[in-house]
Amino acid sequence: MADGVDYGPLAGLIGTWKGDQGMDLSPEPDGTEENPYYETIEFEAAGDVTDAEQQSLAIVRYHQVVTRKSNDEVFHDEVGYWAMGFGRPADHALARHSPSRHAGGGWKLHRRPEGGSRRARGARCRR
């Protein structure tokens, strides 16, 4: 719970996360180019909204910046938000929206498989 809003599993993301062990792999005709990077992602509680008078959505905004270690050049800068739906039991879902072309853009719906879990892959991040 933050600012009187139940963010569910998103509450654990709120804050600043940093990772310095990422590796960008780019296929090249003569092999694979490897570029180590570090990243920072900030999650901020943004409140809640009601969708179609049936479902409450808790919103967490994010800003991710990914920088090459070799020259401190930013090669990915993304903003967006995560929305956690509460309301009818069947509607408990998590979605991400980002207008970034690099990230695929648009909405991505994330549902946990029955009895399973989702794990993010990539740079190790810590708060």
C-alpha positions as CSV (number, residue, x, y, z in Angstrom):
1,M,0.0,0.0,0.0
2,A,1.4,3.4,-1.0
3,D,-0.4,6.7,-1.0
4,G,-3.6,4.8,0.1
5,V,-3.5,2.7,-3.1
6,D,-3.2,-1.1,-3.1
7,Y,-0.4,-1.7,-5.7
8,G,-0.4,-5.5,-5.2
9,P,2.8,-7.0,-6.5
10,L,3.9,-3.7,-8.1
11,A,4.5,-2.2,-4.6
12,G,7.8,-4.1,-4.4
13,L,9.1,-2.4,-7.5
14,I,8.6,1.2,-6.3
15,G,12.0,2.9,-5.9
16,T,15.3,3.0,-7.9
17,W,17.0,-0.1,-9.1
18,K,20.5,-0.3,-10.6
19,G,22.4,-3.0,-12.4
20,D,25.9,-3.1,-13.7
21,Q,26.3,-6.6,-15.1
22,G,24.3,-6.4,-18.4
23,M,25.7,-7.7,-21.7
24,D,24.2,-6.5,-25.0
25,L,24.7,-9.2,-27.7
26,S,24.5,-8.0,-31.3
27,P,24.8,-10.6,-34.1
28,E,27.3,-9.6,-36.7
29,P,28.3,-11.3,-40.0
30,D,31.6,-12.2,-38.5
31,G,30.4,-13.3,-35.0
32,T,28.6,-11.6,-32.1
33,E,29.5,-8.2,-30.8
34,E,29.3,-7.9,-27.0
35,N,28.8,-4.6,-25.2
36,P,28.7,-4.5,-21.4
37,Y,26.3,-2.1,-20.0
38,Y,24.7,-0.7,-16.8
39,E,21.2,0.4,-16.3
40,T,19.0,2.3,-13.9
41,I,15.2,1.9,-13.7
42,E,13.0,4.1,-11.5
43,F,9.5,3.0,-10.5
44,E,7.1,5.7,-9.1
45,A,3.7,5.2,-7.6
46,A,1.2,7.1,-9.8
47,G,-2.1,6.4,-8.2
48,D,-5.2,4.5,-9.4
49,V,-8.0,4.9,-11.9
50,T,-11.3,3.2,-12.6
51,D,-11.7,1.5,-15.9
52,A,-15.3,1.2,-17.3
53,E,-16.7,1.5,-13.7
54,Q,-15.9,-2.1,-13.1
55,Q,-12.2,-2.4,-12.4
56,S,-9.6,-0.4,-10.5
57,L,-6.2,-0.1,-12.0
58,A,-3.1,0.7,-9.8
59,I,-0.5,2.5,-11.9
60,V,3.3,2.5,-11.5
61,R,5.3,4.7,-13.9
62,Y,8.9,3.7,-14.9
63,H,11.9,5.3,-16.5
64,Q,14.7,3.0,-17.7
65,V,18.1,4.2,-18.9
66,V,20.7,1.7,-20.3
67,T,24.3,3.0,-20.8
68,R,27.3,1.4,-22.4
69,K,30.2,0.9,-20.0
70,S,32.8,1.6,-22.8
71,N,31.8,5.2,-23.5
72,D,29.0,6.1,-21.1
73,E,26.6,6.4,-24.1
74,V,22.9,5.9,-23.5
75,F,21.6,3.4,-26.0
76,H,18.2,2.8,-24.6
77,D,15.9,5.3,-22.8
78,E,12.4,4.1,-22.1
79,V,9.4,5.4,-20.2
80,G,6.1,3.7,-19.6
81,Y,3.9,2.3,-16.9
82,W,2.7,-0.9,-15.3
83,A,-1.0,-1.3,-14.5
84,M,-2.4,-3.9,-12.0
85,G,-6.1,-4.6,-12.4
86,F,-8.3,-5.3,-9.4
87,G,-12.0,-5.8,-9.5
88,R,-13.7,-8.9,-10.8
89,P,-11.5,-11.9,-9.8
90,A,-11.0,-13.0,-13.4
91,D,-9.7,-9.6,-14.2
92,H,-6.7,-9.6,-11.9
93,A,-4.0,-9.0,-14.5
94,L,-0.8,-7.2,-15.0
95,A,0.0,-5.1,-18.1
96,R,2.9,-3.0,-19.2
97,H,2.7,-0.1,-21.7
98,S,5.6,1.6,-23.3
99,P,5.6,3.9,-26.4
100,S,9.2,2.9,-27.0
101,R,9.8,1.5,-30.5
102,H,12.9,-0.3,-29.2
103,A,10.8,-2.2,-26.6
104,G,8.1,-3.2,-29.1
105,G,5.8,-0.5,-27.9
106,G,2.1,-0.8,-26.9
107,W,0.5,-3.0,-24.3
108,K,2.0,-6.2,-23.1
109,L,-0.3,-8.4,-21.0
110,H,1.5,-10.6,-18.4
111,R,-0.3,-13.4,-16.7
112,R,1.4,-15.8,-14.3
113,P,1.1,-19.4,-15.4
114,E,-1.0,-21.6,-13.1
115,G,1.4,-22.8,-10.3
116,G,4.3,-21.2,-12.0
117,S,6.3,-18.0,-11.9
118,R,7.9,-15.4,-14.2
119,R,11.5,-14.5,-14.0
120,A,13.1,-11.5,-15.7
121,R,16.4,-12.2,-17.5
122,G,19.2,-9.7,-18.0
123,A,21.3,-7.5,-15.8
124,R,21.3,-8.2,-12.1
125,C,19.6,-5.2,-10.5
126,R,19.6,-4.0,-6.9
127,R,18.0,-1.2,-5.0
